[in-house]
Amino acid sequence: MKKNIINLGMGMALACSMIACQSQKNGITFEHQGDTLTVVHITNPSKYLLLPIQESSVEGKVKLDTGNPADVAMDVRLAVDSVEYFVPFELPAGAKEATVTIGKVPSKAVCWENIQLADTFDTSNTDYYRPVYHHTPLYGWMNDPNGMVYKDGEYHLYFQYNPYGSKWGNMHWGHSVSKDLIHWEHLKPAIARDTLGHIFSGSTVVDKNNTAGYGKDALIALYTSASDEHGQIQCMAYSTDNGRTYTKYEKNPVLTPFDGLKDFRDPKVFWYEPAQKWYMIVSADKEMRFYSSSNLKDWEYVSAFGKGYGIQPNQFECPDFIQLPVNGDPDNKKWVMIVNINPGCLFGGSATEYFVGDFDGKEFKCETKPEVTKWLDWGKDHYAAVCISNLEGREVAVPWMSNWQYANVTPIRQYRGANGLPRELSLYTKDGQTYMAANVVKEAQVLRKETRNVGNFEIKNEYGIDIFPANDGAYELEMDVIPGSAQVVGLELYNSKGEKSKIYLDMKAGKLVMDRTESGLIAFGEKSEPHALETHDRRKTNSINYKNDFALGTWAPLSLCEGKKFHLDIFVDKCSVEIFADGGRIAMTNLIFPTEPYNSIRFYSEGNAAKVENLNLYKLGL
Ligand code: FRU
């Protein structure tokens, strides 16, 4: 047991405050210098120092002190009153001693009693809501997907990652790889927070022609370094070991804003064939800026697009820029700019919009008026969606499945943040407009472990079926819905507690709706002022505008679909529902927190009878 001599009496306490106060615990000595700094001396360090976390604590500053000016303090919510979980803090391998300094944590905090040395860290799942088949980090916080790239049979998914707690902070690029877009292997973080700041979002390209000089096929990552001191600046790093480790370019940054913009981030790089050059698109407050380069290091400003376009007010983030055939015609391609917007979206908080148009290497010309907003997803939990680079003949986007309004307070502990299923993008025309469909990738069919073919039936008022007897909340429902002259036709997924999520076609209103007002837990975090999040730093919030931001229905216009028959493909995974209607003409992604899995479905119609054809239920698993 650690004995903190600061508690031993007045005289001693005075001595402590003068000479610093020491206590010991199995190879760890804590030297408390008041409440502002504790120096932790470790002899024969094991692999990790396990740090006890309490999410409501203020962030302490934890630094592995090697005497190098490049040592960086991480922000860690060390437990002050009670321990909620642990995170591992890596110590130098093979060293005889290590010193860790911890600032801003009171000397009476319970963390000192609980800090431990360990050679292993148990990552077995402890979260009830952890998805079965969606990508999540093993532990810690995740937001945007970053630098997704395909190379030598592997898909790389880097992501905004905090390894030191399940709330936003300490941005690193976490890393997972997959051979099929569905089964992910967790690897060590690839790029760590450094003296230039957090490693914010960005992209990765395969340098096929060795333009940057790190070898043919080196992976080159462009990301934003963000700090109060240096602002938001674009940096570069390269990898010559298939994306496992990155070396930061010694002359970083490679790009700073010419006008001192505060919000200047999330570089997306692509090869533009006609100019034989790299282009970078960067979100710059309320617009996107294009830059070009021949070596990925020296960037020249080209043009900007977006002021006043789409939903207002608009903070542009996480851009992408892709070219796709219209209605599958390779001779008729259009450019699409993907823009992630926060806050102020259709259903509150964050969402993804896109603009279709033309690009001549100089300017992007959007084919619709500024006030036209097209949504890539019509749910509330689809954000920071960008595409995987270096895919031949297809564009696949992956979103983060949350919303900045409540991302930090979802009822999850060990990890926080999941990706939506990868979506294949395509352009189609409807009523003289070009839209982008986002359909679940065909690779997701490997998840189908058991099939129940229900077939066709008519819904006169009601039609009920069970899902799967031993269902753990991970399944897919696929069907064609024919509303006929019914005014409303839909289904309710529900459990024995009466919690339910409703998905229905409202033919009168011309809407596909998903209603999660009674889906299970609908309020979490502490009560807060309404819309605190719209005005404060959204990433550090502890609460949401209680019920209102979560308990709602989201909807999409049925006019995006062709006709009288609607194909619905619905994926449920513990705490999420993703709906793909008519091959992704409508995609809708929403989180739900039922306190037990939904195990029954009630189909219903209002007005007249409706029909369901080809209903298949699939139990899903990895
Ligand atoms: C979007 C975003 C990005 C930024 C990152 C920081 O969710 O705000 O603009 O790079 O998250 O984690």
Residues whose N, C-alpha, C, O or C-beta is under 5 A from the ligand:
A	BS01	FRU	D144 Q160 F200 S201 R265 D266 E317 C318 A384
